[in-house]
Amino acid sequence: MGGEWFEIPQPPYLPLGMRWEKAVADGLASGVSHAFGIFDKTLCGIQEAGMSPSDYGWLPEREDACGACREAASVIDGRWPQAMRGENMRVSVARRL
């Protein structure tokens, strides 16, 4: 929108146990909790018709948490820069003409 620089608000960093909801779908195996990711898939890549996030958080430390979802969550968490994990973090972008 013009100007030489602007700031982009970034979603706040959340610990693993607060970042994802538990996935629910008729086709998911019982006894294993999966993290609802993006594009209607779990973090481990399962896609079922009618899958949605539940009203409950997915807790990776629970015994029934899917190991592949836990591994994917850990990889995603590791990519988040340590310096950008504070509240109200913003990214300044220089515009080059």
CNS distance restraints for C-alpha pairs under 8 A (distance, minus, plus):
assign (resid   3 and name CA) (resid  95 and name CA) 7.80 0.50 0.50
assign (resid   4 and name CA) (resid  94 and name CA) 6.28 0.50 0.50
assign (resid   4 and name CA) (resid  95 and name CA) 5.27 0.50 0.50
assign (resid   4 and name CA) (resid  96 and name CA) 7.60 0.50 0.50
assign (resid   5 and name CA) (resid  92 and name CA) 6.87 0.50 0.50
assign (resid   5 and name CA) (resid  93 and name CA) 5.54 0.50 0.50
assign (resid   5 and name CA) (resid  94 and name CA) 4.63 0.50 0.50
assign (resid   5 and name CA) (resid  95 and name CA) 5.44 0.50 0.50
assign (resid   6 and name CA) (resid  92 and name CA) 5.82 0.50 0.50
assign (resid   6 and name CA) (resid  93 and name CA) 5.67 0.50 0.50
assign (resid   6 and name CA) (resid  94 and name CA) 7.09 0.50 0.50
assign (resid   7 and name CA) (resid  90 and name CA) 6.14 0.50 0.50
assign (resid   7 and name CA) (resid  91 and name CA) 5.48 0.50 0.50
assign (resid   7 and name CA) (resid  92 and name CA) 4.50 0.50 0.50
assign (resid   7 and name CA) (resid  93 and name CA) 6.25 0.50 0.50
assign (resid   8 and name CA) (resid  90 and name CA) 5.63 0.50 0.50
assign (resid   8 and name CA) (resid  91 and name CA) 5.20 0.50 0.50
assign (resid   8 and name CA) (resid  92 and name CA) 6.49 0.50 0.50
assign (resid   8 and name CA) (resid  93 and name CA) 7.67 0.50 0.50
assign (resid   9 and name CA) (resid  88 and name CA) 7.50 0.50 0.50
assign (resid   9 and name CA) (resid  89 and name CA) 6.76 0.50 0.50
assign (resid   9 and name CA) (resid  90 and name CA) 4.76 0.50 0.50
assign (resid   9 and name CA) (resid  91 and name CA) 6.58 0.50 0.50
assign (resid  10 and name CA) (resid  88 and name CA) 7.63 0.50 0.50
assign (resid  10 and name CA) (resid  89 and name CA) 6.19 0.50 0.50
assign (resid  10 and name CA) (resid  90 and name CA) 5.71 0.50 0.50
assign (resid  10 and name CA) (resid  91 and name CA) 7.06 0.50 0.50
assign (resid  11 and name CA) (resid  89 and name CA) 7.93 0.50 0.50
assign (resid  12 and name CA) (resid  85 and name CA) 6.93 0.50 0.50
assign (resid  12 and name CA) (resid  86 and name CA) 7.14 0.50 0.50
assign (resid  12 and name CA) (resid  87 and name CA) 5.93 0.50 0.50
assign (resid  12 and name CA) (resid  88 and name CA) 6.55 0.50 0.50
assign (resid  12 and name CA) (resid  89 and name CA) 6.92 0.50 0.50
assign (resid  13 and name CA) (resid  80 and name CA) 7.93 0.50 0.50
assign (resid  13 and name CA) (resid  84 and name CA) 7.51 0.50 0.50
assign (resid  13 and name CA) (resid  85 and name CA) 4.99 0.50 0.50
assign (resid  13 and name CA) (resid  86 and name CA) 6.82 0.50 0.50
assign (resid  13 and name CA) (resid  87 and name CA) 7.41 0.50 0.50
assign (resid  14 and name CA) (resid  18 and name CA) 5.89 0.50 0.50
assign (resid  14 and name CA) (resid  19 and name CA) 5.60 0.50 0.50
assign (resid  14 and name CA) (resid  85 and name CA) 7.98 0.50 0.50
assign (resid  15 and name CA) (resid  19 and name CA) 6.30 0.50 0.50
assign (resid  15 and name CA) (resid  77 and name CA) 7.95 0.50 0.50
assign (resid  16 and name CA) (resid  20 and name CA) 7.42 0.50 0.50
assign (resid  16 and name CA) (resid  59 and name CA) 7.57 0.50 0.50
assign (resid  16 and name CA) (resid  60 and name CA) 7.04 0.50 0.50
assign (resid  16 and name CA) (resid  73 and name CA) 6.82 0.50 0.50
assign (resid  16 and name CA) (resid  74 and name CA) 7.60 0.50 0.50
assign (resid  16 and name CA) (resid  77 and name CA) 7.13 0.50 0.50
assign (resid  17 and name CA) (resid  57 and name CA) 7.15 0.50 0.50
assign (resid  17 and name CA) (resid  58 and name CA) 6.46 0.50 0.50
assign (resid  17 and name CA) (resid  59 and name CA) 4.88 0.50 0.50
assign (resid  17 and name CA) (resid  60 and name CA) 6.16 0.50 0.50
assign (resid  17 and name CA) (resid  61 and name CA) 7.70 0.50 0.50
assign (resid  18 and name CA) (resid  57 and name CA) 6.53 0.50 0.50
assign (resid  18 and name CA) (resid  58 and name CA) 7.57 0.50 0.50
assign (resid  18 and name CA) (resid  59 and name CA) 7.65 0.50 0.50
assign (resid  19 and name CA) (resid  57 and name CA) 7.63 0.50 0.50
assign (resid  19 and name CA) (resid  58 and name CA) 7.92 0.50 0.50
assign (resid  20 and name CA) (resid  35 and name CA) 5.85 0.50 0.50
assign (resid  20 and name CA) (resid  36 and name CA) 6.24 0.50 0.50
assign (resid  20 and name CA) (resid  37 and name CA) 7.17 0.50 0.50
assign (resid  20 and name CA) (resid  57 and name CA) 5.89 0.50 0.50
assign (resid  20 and name CA) (resid  58 and name CA) 5.55 0.50 0.50
assign (resid  21 and name CA) (resid  35 and name CA) 5.89 0.50 0.50
assign (resid  21 and name CA) (resid  36 and name CA) 5.63 0.50 0.50
assign (resid  21 and name CA) (resid  53 and name CA) 5.45 0.50 0.50
assign (resid  21 and name CA) (resid  54 and name CA) 5.98 0.50 0.50
assign (resid  21 and name CA) (resid  55 and name CA) 6.98 0.50 0.50
assign (resid  21 and name CA) (resid  56 and name CA) 5.71 0.50 0.50
assign (resid  21 and name CA) (resid  57 and name CA) 4.09 0.50 0.50
assign (resid  21 and name CA) (resid  58 and name CA) 4.79 0.50 0.50
assign (resid  22 and name CA) (resid  33 and name CA) 6.49 0.50 0.50
assign (resid  22 and name CA) (resid  34 and name CA) 5.77 0.50 0.50
assign (resid  22 and name CA) (resid  35 and name CA) 4.87 0.50 0.50
assign (resid  22 and name CA) (resid  36 and name CA) 5.62 0.50 0.50
assign (resid  22 and name CA) (resid  53 and name CA) 5.74 0.50 0.50
assign (resid  22 and name CA) (resid  54 and name CA) 5.45 0.50 0.50
assign (resid  22 and name CA) (resid  55 and name CA) 7.67 0.50 0.50
assign (resid  22 and name CA) (resid  56 and name CA) 5.91 0.50 0.50
assign (resid  22 and name CA) (resid  57 and name CA) 5.36 0.50 0.50
assign (resid  22 and name CA) (resid  58 and name CA) 4.31 0.50 0.50
assign (resid  22 and name CA) (resid  59 and name CA) 7.94 0.50 0.50
assign (resid  23 and name CA) (resid  33 and name CA) 7.18 0.50 0.50
assign (resid  23 and name CA) (resid  34 and name CA) 5.48 0.50 0.50
assign (resid  23 and name CA) (resid  35 and name CA) 5.44 0.50 0.50
assign (resid  23 and name CA) (resid  36 and name CA) 4.48 0.50 0.50
assign (resid  23 and name CA) (resid  42 and name CA) 6.72 0.50 0.50
assign (resid  23 and name CA) (resid  51 and name CA) 6.70 0.50 0.50
assign (resid  23 and name CA) (resid  52 and name CA) 5.80 0.50 0.50
assign (resid  23 and name CA) (resid  53 and name CA) 4.72 0.50 0.50
assign (resid  23 and name CA) (resid  54 and name CA) 5.90 0.50 0.50
assign (resid  23 and name CA) (resid  58 and name CA) 7.84 0.50 0.50
assign (resid  24 and name CA) (resid  28 and name CA) 7.17 0.50 0.50
assign (resid  24 and name CA) (resid  51 and name CA) 5.57 0.50 0.50
assign (resid  24 and name CA) (resid  52 and name CA) 5.55 0.50 0.50
assign (resid  24 and name CA) (resid  53 and name CA) 6.08 0.50 0.50
assign (resid  24 and name CA) (resid  54 and name CA) 6.00 0.50 0.50
assign (resid  25 and name CA) (resid  48 and name CA) 6.51 0.50 0.50
assign (resid  25 and name CA) (resid  49 and name CA) 7.24 0.50 0.50
assign (resid  25 and name CA) (resid  50 and name CA) 6.05 0.50 0.50
assign (resid  25 and name CA) (resid  51 and name CA) 4.50 0.50 0.50
assign (resid  25 and name CA) (resid  52 and name CA) 6.73 0.50 0.50
assign (resid  26 and name CA) (resid  48 and name CA) 7.84 0.50 0.50
assign (resid  26 and name CA) (resid  50 and name CA) 7.76 0.50 0.50
assign (resid  26 and name CA) (resid  51 and name CA) 7.74 0.50 0.50
assign (resid  27 and name CA) (resid  48 and name CA) 6.12 0.50 0.50
assign (resid  27 and name CA) (resid  49 and name CA) 7.78 0.50 0.50
assign (resid  28 and name CA) (resid  48 and name CA) 7.42 0.50 0.50
assign (resid  31 and name CA) (resid  64 and name CA) 6.30 0.50 0.50
assign (resid  32 and name CA) (resid  64 and name CA) 4.95 0.50 0.50
assign (resid  32 and name CA) (resid  65 and name CA) 5.79 0.50 0.50
assign (resid  32 and name CA) (resid  66 and name CA) 5.86 0.50 0.50
assign (resid  33 and name CA) (resid  58 and name CA) 7.16 0.50 0.50
assign (resid  33 and name CA) (resid  64 and name CA) 5.80 0.50 0.50
assign (resid  33 and name CA) (resid  65 and name CA) 4.80 0.50 0.50
assign (resid  33 and name CA) (resid  66 and name CA) 5.79 0.50 0.50
assign (resid  34 and name CA) (resid  42 and name CA) 6.12 0.50 0.50
assign (resid  34 and name CA) (resid  43 and name CA) 7.31 0.50 0.50
assign (resid  34 and name CA) (resid  44 and name CA) 7.81 0.50 0.50
assign (resid  34 and name CA) (resid  58 and name CA) 6.99 0.50 0.50
assign (resid  34 and name CA) (resid  65 and name CA) 6.28 0.50 0.50
assign (resid  34 and name CA) (resid  66 and name CA) 5.54 0.50 0.50
assign (resid  34 and name CA) (resid  69 and name CA) 6.30 0.50 0.50
assign (resid  35 and name CA) (resid  42 and name CA) 5.36 0.50 0.50
assign (resid  35 and name CA) (resid  43 and name CA) 5.68 0.50 0.50
assign (resid  35 and name CA) (resid  44 and name CA) 7.98 0.50 0.50
assign (resid  35 and name CA) (resid  58 and name CA) 5.56 0.50 0.50
assign (resid  35 and name CA) (resid  66 and name CA) 7.99 0.50 0.50
assign (resid  35 and name CA) (resid  69 and name CA) 6.19 0.50 0.50
assign (resid  36 and name CA) (resid  40 and name CA) 7.24 0.50 0.50
assign (resid  36 and name CA) (resid  41 and name CA) 6.24 0.50 0.50
assign (resid  36 and name CA) (resid  42 and name CA) 4.50 0.50 0.50
assign (resid  36 and name CA) (resid  43 and name CA) 6.25 0.50 0.50
assign (resid  36 and name CA) (resid  52 and name CA) 7.12 0.50 0.50
assign (resid  36 and name CA) (resid  53 and name CA) 5.62 0.50 0.50
assign (resid  36 and name CA) (resid  58 and name CA) 7.99 0.50 0.50
assign (resid  37 and name CA) (resid  41 and name CA) 5.49 0.50 0.50
assign (resid  37 and name CA) (resid  42 and name CA) 4.81 0.50 0.50
assign (resid  37 and name CA) (resid  43 and name CA) 4.94 0.50 0.50
assign (resid  38 and name CA) (resid  42 and name CA) 7.32 0.50 0.50
assign (resid  38 and name CA) (resid  43 and name CA) 7.76 0.50 0.50
assign (resid  40 and name CA) (resid  47 and name CA) 6.39 0.50 0.50
assign (resid  40 and name CA) (resid  48 and name CA) 7.87 0.50 0.50
assign (resid  40 and name CA) (resid  51 and name CA) 6.27 0.50 0.50
assign (resid  40 and name CA) (resid  52 and name CA) 6.75 0.50 0.50
assign (resid  41 and name CA) (resid  45 and name CA) 5.53 0.50 0.50
assign (resid  41 and name CA) (resid  46 and name CA) 5.39 0.50 0.50
assign (resid  41 and name CA) (resid  47 and name CA) 4.61 0.50 0.50
assign (resid  41 and name CA) (resid  48 and name CA) 7.44 0.50 0.50
assign (resid  41 and name CA) (resid  51 and name CA) 7.56 0.50 0.50
assign (resid  42 and name CA) (resid  46 and name CA) 5.24 0.50 0.50
assign (resid  42 and name CA) (resid  47 and name CA) 6.67 0.50 0.50
assign (resid  42 and name CA) (resid  69 and name CA) 7.24 0.50 0.50
assign (resid  43 and name CA) (resid  68 and name CA) 7.60 0.50 0.50
assign (resid  43 and name CA) (resid  69 and name CA) 4.95 0.50 0.50
assign (resid  43 and name CA) (resid  72 and name CA) 6.16 0.50 0.50
assign (resid  43 and name CA) (resid  73 and name CA) 7.16 0.50 0.50
assign (resid  44 and name CA) (resid  68 and name CA) 5.31 0.50 0.50
assign (resid  44 and name CA) (resid  69 and name CA) 4.74 0.50 0.50
assign (resid  44 and name CA) (resid  72 and name CA) 6.69 0.50 0.50
assign (resid  47 and name CA) (resid  51 and name CA) 7.23 0.50 0.50
assign (resid  58 and name CA) (resid  65 and name CA) 7.77 0.50 0.50
assign (resid  59 and name CA) (resid  65 and name CA) 6.86 0.50 0.50
assign (resid  60 and name CA) (resid  65 and name CA) 5.47 0.50 0.50
assign (resid  60 and name CA) (resid  66 and name CA) 7.76 0.50 0.50
assign (resid  60 and name CA) (resid  69 and name CA) 7.99 0.50 0.50
assign (resid  60 and name CA) (resid  70 and name CA) 5.63 0.50 0.50
assign (resid  61 and name CA) (resid  65 and name CA) 6.98 0.50 0.50
assign (resid  65 and name CA) (resid  69 and name CA) 7.51 0.50 0.50
assign (resid  65 and name CA) (resid  70 and name CA) 7.01 0.50 0.50
assign (resid  66 and name CA) (resid  70 and name CA) 6.16 0.50 0.50
assign (resid  67 and name CA) (resid  71 and name CA) 6.13 0.50 0.50
assign (resid  68 and name CA) (resid  72 and name CA) 6.18 0.50 0.50
assign (resid  69 and name CA) (resid  73 and name CA) 6.04 0.50 0.50
assign (resid  70 and name CA) (resid  74 and name CA) 6.19 0.50 0.50
assign (resid  71 and name CA) (resid  75 and name CA) 6.32 0.50 0.50
assign (resid  72 and name CA) (resid  76 and name CA) 6.21 0.50 0.50
assign (resid  73 and name CA) (resid  77 and name CA) 6.04 0.50 0.50
assign (resid  74 and name CA) (resid  78 and name CA) 6.08 0.50 0.50
assign (resid  75 and name CA) (resid  79 and name CA) 6.49 0.50 0.50
assign (resid  76 and name CA) (resid  80 and name CA) 6.91 0.50 0.50
assign (resid  80 and name CA) (resid  84 and name CA) 7.14 0.50 0.50
assign (resid  80 and name CA) (resid  85 and name CA) 7.42 0.50 0.50
assign (resid  81 and name CA) (resid  85 and name CA) 6.85 0.50 0.50
assign (resid  84 and name CA) (resid  89 and name CA) 6.07 0.50 0.50
assign (resid  85 and name CA) (resid  89 and name CA) 7.32 0.50 0.50
